Every structure is written in C-alpha cells, then in structure tokens.
Amino acid sequence: MRATATVGQRLADLHGSLSPAEQANLKLILGLSAGHLVPERDPRSQRGRTAVSEALELLCPYEVADPRGAQYRGRPDLLTDALLDTLIAEARDVGETAVPFDEHYLGCGGPVADRLATSAELTALVRSVVPGAEPTGIASYLFYRDAGQGIIPHIDTDIFSLNVLLMLDHRTPGDPATSSALYMHYPDGSEERFQLTPGEVVIFLAGTQAHSRTPIVEGERVTILTFGFMPQGAPIGNYRR
C-alpha cells in the first residue's frame, strides 16, 4: 500500500490484494457503510463518509468521466408510447404475484421487459453514456404500495452495478414536489432529488453511487422497471441471480 495514501485509497488497494470471495465481502462492508455514512450529516461522520465514497469510486469498474450522479436522464427514442403502454400493462399483470422484498414488492420481468433488457436499442443507449457496458439480461419490476415503503440509502449488488431505472407509474394524493422520489447521496453530505415522470429513464452506477427512495404516503403508488448491466468481459456468473 502507498505510504501517503488516503484511507479510501488504502481500502481500494486492499481490495486488489484479496481473493474474489474476500473482495465480495469487502464490497458488502463498504456498501453497508455507505448506507449509513453517506447520508449522515453529522460532521463527525465526514472522514468515514469520504473514505467509503472514495474507495467505492476507485473500485468503479466503468470508464466514465464522473461516476457520481446520473449518467443519463430523459425519455429515450426507443421508448415509444406503444412500448410504454405495453410495459405498464405487463407491470399490472406481474404485480398480481409480486412478493414483499426489502420495503417494496418485487416481480421478475415479463416477456416484454425481458426482451427489452437485452435489446440492441437499450444496449446502444447505455453504451452511449457508459462505454463497454453489457446487459445482464435481468429485468425487475418494483412496486411501492404500502404507506411507509421506500429504500434507505444503499448501493446495489453486482446484478445492478449499472442500473437503468424506468418510471412506469407514480400516483400521488398530494403535491408531487413533496412525494416519494429517488435520491442520490454524495460524499460531502449533499443529496440530489430525482422526481421522475412516467416514461423517464435514469442510468446510474448503482454499485458505487449511494441512492435511496423516500417513503410513500397513504394513497401513493410507485411502479418502476429496472434493468441490470455489467462491465464488458466481467464473469457473467457474478451478474446473475
């Protein structure tokens, strides 16, 4: 390890000296730490927050100018009105058998979502902002239905180390400006709110960028479709359920 290295650099160096199993355990520890430290505003947490964030960014497997925040946000041309309507209809069907999972309901992708997950059009969109990324073929529908459901700050597993998040439906009984939203949390303690509308897509490096969803309120509903991508040439076994 470098004698003058920062704590974050030393953690990244340690990762490089470990076996694959040990690397996975260290990444898990860093991910859990990020969930607690990155959104923490207490000044006493600054050193730990910076170290964990720096280590995760150094371990980012993608070649991008800045691994923080959204790499893309918008409605891509591939998402026509007809395709969006078809995905919304499929989500309704999948939602009937979705199972509770970590403060939301989870449903595996249906035939339409699964085809889109590996389509040339979606892959081209992702590679236009994150060169070399490859689809894992994993698509998941997420449903937030019960008041209080949301996700605390965290980083994703390898399956969604690059996450393509598509908002399908967001029904809110109150002011949209104060409803549930996606947040990204940064090393300096700041955060960025992403209030997405149906049909809007966000692409981000979810395996290193801490993010969360604030809880829904009574009468609010959120339906999301996510697609996982992995680094080019990565062992596919690490990126399957």
PEGIHU-V685891 format. One record per residue. N is the residue number from 1. PHI is phi in degrees with one decimal (* if undefined). PSI is psi in whole degrees, 0 to 359 (NA if undefined). D_CENTER is the distance of its C-alpha to the mean C-alpha in Angstrom with 1 decimal. Layout:
# PEGIHU-V685891
N|PHI|PSI|D_CENTER + N|PHI|PSI|D_CENTER
This chain:
# PEGIHU-V685891
1|*|152|30.7 + 2|-74.3|133|31.6 + 3|-62.7|326|34.1 + 4|-101.3|14|32.8 + 5|-69.5|151|29.1 + 6|-73.9|170|26.7 + 7|-61.3|319|25.2 + 8|-62.2|318|21.8 + 9|-65.1|322|23.7 + 10|-66.6|322|25.5 + 11|-64.8|319|22.5 + 12|-66.3|320|21.2 + 13|-63.3|318|24.8 + 14|-59.5|317|25.0 + 15|-55.5|319|22.0 + 16|-68.7|342|24.0 + 17|-95.7|0|27.0 + 18|-98.7|164|25.5 + 19|-73.9|163|25.6 + 20|-54.2|319|22.5 + 21|-66.3|319|22.6 + 22|-68.0|324|23.1 + 23|-61.5|318|20.2 + 24|-62.8|320|17.9 + 25|-66.7|319|19.4 + 26|-64.5|318|19.1 + 27|-62.2|322|15.4 + 28|-63.2|315|15.2 + 29|-62.7|316|17.5 + 30|-63.2|320|15.7 + 31|-64.0|316|12.4 + 32|-64.4|321|14.6 + 33|-64.8|319|16.4 + 34|-60.8|320|13.6 + 35|-61.1|329|12.9 + 36|-92.9|323|16.6 + 37|-89.9|320|17.6 + 38|-61.0|316|15.2 + 39|-83.3|356|15.7 + 40|-72.9|125|19.3 + 41|-91.7|353|21.9 + 42|-61.8|124|24.8 + 43|-55.4|333|26.4 + 44|-68.8|344|27.2 + 45|-90.6|356|23.5 + 46|-58.5|314|23.3 + 47|-63.6|314|24.4 + 48|-65.9|320|22.0 + 49|-61.7|315|19.0 + 50|-65.3|318|20.0 + 51|-63.9|314|20.7 + 52|-65.0|315|17.4 + 53|-63.6|318|15.5 + 54|-64.7|317|18.0 + 55|-61.4|315|17.8 + 56|-63.3|320|14.1 + 57|-67.5|323|14.6 + 58|-66.6|331|17.7 + 59|-88.1|359|16.1 + 60|-58.8|124|13.6 + 61|-85.5|4|14.8 + 62|-108.7|145|14.4 + 63|-91.7|93|17.3 + 64|-131.9|158|16.2 + 65|-65.0|322|18.3 + 66|-146.6|115|15.8 + 67|-75.6|354|12.5 + 68|-85.5|152|11.8 + 69|71.6|198|10.5 + 70|-85.1|133|10.0 + 71|-82.2|337|11.6 + 72|-156.6|143|12.6 + 73|-147.4|129|13.2 + 74|157.8|185|15.9 + 75|-108.3|110|17.5 + 76|-73.9|157|18.3 + 77|-60.5|330|21.8 + 78|-64.9|339|20.8 + 79|-92.2|80|19.7 + 80|-71.6|166|23.2 + 81|-59.0|320|24.4 + 82|-64.5|316|25.7 + 83|-66.3|318|22.4 + 84|-61.3|316|20.5 + 85|-62.0|321|23.4 + 86|-66.5|319|23.3 + 87|-67.0|321|19.6 + 88|-63.2|318|20.3 + 89|-65.4|319|23.3 + 90|-64.8|322|21.6 + 91|-61.1|322|19.1 + 92|-60.9|317|22.2 + 93|-65.7|313|23.7 + 94|-63.8|324|20.7 + 95|-62.0|337|20.4 + 96|-66.7|335|23.9 + 97|-119.0|12|23.1 + 98|-63.8|147|19.5 + 99|-111.7|149|19.6 + 100|-61.6|136|18.6 + 101|-158.4|111|15.6 + 102|48.3|60|14.3 + 103|66.4|27|15.4 + 104|-160.1|182|14.6 + 105|-110.1|140|16.0 + 106|-118.3|133|14.6 + 107|-132.7|135|16.3 + 108|-67.3|154|16.2 + 109|-62.3|144|16.4 + 110|-86.9|185|19.9 + 111|-56.7|320|22.1 + 112|-69.8|313|21.0 + 113|-62.8|320|17.2 + 114|-65.3|322|18.0 + 115|-66.9|319|20.2 + 116|-65.1|327|17.8 + 117|-58.3|328|15.2 + 118|-114.7|14|17.8 + 119|-70.5|152|19.7 + 120|-63.4|326|21.1 + 121|-67.1|314|20.2 + 122|-68.5|319|16.4 + 123|-60.9|319|16.7 + 124|-63.9|320|18.9 + 125|-61.3|312|16.6 + 126|-63.2|315|13.8 + 127|-68.2|340|16.6 + 128|-69.3|340|18.1 + 129|-117.2|336|15.5 + 130|-132.0|89|14.4 + 131|-56.9|139|17.7 + 132|85.0|355|18.1 + 133|-67.6|145|14.7 + 134|-124.9|144|15.6 + 135|-70.8|141|14.3 + 136|-83.9|343|14.0 + 137|84.8|4|15.5 + 138|-94.6|122|13.0 + 139|-124.5|137|12.5 + 140|-137.5|137|11.9 + 141|-93.8|133|13.1 + 142|-117.1|135|12.1 + 143|-126.1|127|15.0 + 144|-110.9|113|15.7 + 145|-123.7|327|19.5 + 146|-99.0|136|21.2 + 147|-51.6|132|21.8 + 148|97.5|347|19.9 + 149|-72.0|139|16.8 + 150|-177.1|188|13.5 + 151|-132.2|128|11.0 + 152|-70.0|163|12.1 + 153|-54.0|135|10.5 + 154|-164.4|172|8.8 + 155|-118.6|156|6.9 + 156|-86.8|163|5.8 + 157|-73.8|175|8.9 + 158|-57.9|329|10.3 + 159|-56.5|326|9.9 + 160|-122.5|40|6.3 + 161|-61.0|331|7.1 + 162|-120.2|121|6.7 + 163|-112.5|127|4.6 + 164|-103.6|111|7.4 + 165|-108.8|123|7.2 + 166|-115.3|120|10.9 + 167|-79.1|123|12.8 + 168|-100.1|321|15.8 + 169|-157.5|138|17.7 + 170|-144.2|105|18.0 + 171|-104.4|126|21.4 + 172|-131.0|138|22.4 + 173|-82.2|351|25.9 + 174|-127.6|211|26.0 + 175|-72.4|121|25.1 + 176|-57.1|333|21.8 + 177|-68.1|341|21.6 + 178|-115.9|10|21.4 + 179|-83.1|179|19.3 + 180|-57.8|142|15.9 + 181|-150.9|159|13.2 + 182|-77.8|135|9.7 + 183|-123.7|144|10.3 + 184|-115.5|136|9.5 + 185|-113.0|134|11.9 + 186|-113.6|161|14.2 + 187|-57.5|330|16.8 + 188|-82.7|5|19.7 + 189|93.4|353|18.6 + 190|-79.2|168|17.8 + 191|-146.1|159|14.9 + 192|-127.1|131|14.0 + 193|-94.3|134|13.9 + 194|-120.5|100|12.5 + 195|-94.2|99|14.9 + 196|-91.2|148|14.1 + 197|-106.4|157|17.0 + 198|-53.7|131|17.4 + 199|95.4|351|17.0 + 200|-86.6|141|14.7 + 201|-118.7|140|11.8 + 202|-124.4|132|9.1 + 203|-113.4|125|8.1 + 204|-150.1|162|6.4 + 205|-88.0|81|6.6 + 206|-69.0|344|3.7 + 207|-79.2|349|6.9 + 208|-131.6|341|8.9 + 209|-95.2|114|7.7 + 210|-65.7|136|8.1 + 211|-150.3|166|6.9 + 212|-155.9|171|8.6 + 213|-129.4|126|10.4 + 214|-70.1|151|14.1 + 215|-63.0|146|16.5 + 216|-80.4|161|18.2 + 217|-106.4|174|22.0 + 218|-56.6|128|24.8 + 219|88.7|354|24.9 + 220|-91.2|146|21.4 + 221|-139.5|138|19.3 + 222|-133.5|131|15.7 + 223|-126.4|126|14.8 + 224|-130.1|147|11.6 + 225|-118.9|129|11.2 + 226|-120.7|147|8.3 + 227|-125.0|135|9.3 + 228|-95.7|142|8.7 + 229|-130.5|158|10.5 + 230|-133.3|165|12.3 + 231|-67.3|147|14.8 + 232|-59.7|130|18.2 + 233|83.2|1|20.6 + 234|-69.5|150|18.4 + 235|-60.9|116|19.9 + 236|-60.4|332|18.6 + 237|-61.4|333|19.4 + 238|-75.3|347|16.6 + 239|-119.0|26|14.1 + 240|-120.6|154|15.8 + 241|-66.1|NA|15.9
